Amino acid sequence: MLKIVIDAMGADNGVAPIIEGVKRALSHKEFQAILVGDKDLIAPFISSALAKKVEIAHCADFIKMEESAAVAAKRKDSSIYVGSELLRESRADALVSAGHSGATMSLATLKIGRIQGVSRPAICTLMPSITDSPSMILDAGANTDCKPEYLVDFAIMGCEYAKNVMGYPRPRVGLLANGEEDSKGNELTKEAFKILKNYEFFKGNVEGNDIFNGSVDVIVCDGFSGNIVLKAAEGVAGAISHILKSEIKSSWLHMLGGALLKGAFANLKKKMDYAEYGGAPLLGVNKTVIISHGKSNARAIECAIYQALRAIESQVCEKIAQAFAFKAQANPHNQSIAN
């Protein structure tokens, strides 16, 4: 049976929504959960029925959001350190954390290690689209300063994840720029474009609106730009929700229209809700690591666990490793430079 480590500490809303999310996932999927954190905080939420499917790995410490990620490697009794060790020692198959994302990335890279040939791991975030399937953007924050070869690696990893986990038969990859023309972009994207145009999956430059219109499945960018896009999208979604609620409440006629469109509004909210996407996989490390939002509710943790299970079952880490082995054979000189 697959084992999933869940970091129970460090999230904005405490351990309760983390454990509730685990409980919901266990009611739908067969796996063994390992909750890492303070036993005194976790145990009161574990029923006798749940205890049969849950193991508690006790540790009292955790990395607080305001702390630097650099301290994570020295805090051996922190929840994310213990969780990373369990994954490194193959005592678990995946790690899910809504705690300090920087600490999670740092320890995953240090303890679990990069896939051979990957220049830098990247955070891959799912974004809502006008189609039935979400798009993916990476990097969404792991690497603020990038080289062209990093973006190429992100494209390869994103393509493999889209194909093997998301089920897109022929993923289309675009490079985020300030225009669709081949000549657009900054020095980073122009150099990356020259390399990416040799890949069959590459569809060229895309603009910010293409993230949501379904024209491509995977959008590649540096982590600085990707994180700004992500936070801007979250802000727009929140603003639209607030404006709609205010307008509906402004008159009885609007309230009547809102009642008639209740189902449509519910579907829109679900499509734009980060919780439905669970978390962001850290692509490029040797095992499955899912980074969830710090304010994750139970639904977000539940979906993050489902995402981890799909990643393991699809063997996406192995598929990414195969893709980079092929890349190395095709261009060994550039591969040696990247490492």
Secondary structure by P-SEA (a helix, b strand, c coil): cbbbbbccccccccaaaaaaaaaaaaaccbbbbbbbcccccccccccaaaaaacccccccccccccccccccccccccaaaaaaaaaaaccccbbbbcccaaaaaaaaaacccccccccbbbbbbbbbccccbbbbbccccccccccaaaaaaaaaaaaaaaaccccccbbbbbbbccccccccccaaaaaaaaaacccccccccccccccccccccbbbbcaaaaaaaaaaaaaaaaaaaaaaaaaaaccaaaaaaaaaaaaaaaaaaaaaccccccccccccccbbbbbccccccaaaaaaaaaaaaaaaaaaaaaaaaaaaaaaaaacaaaaaaac
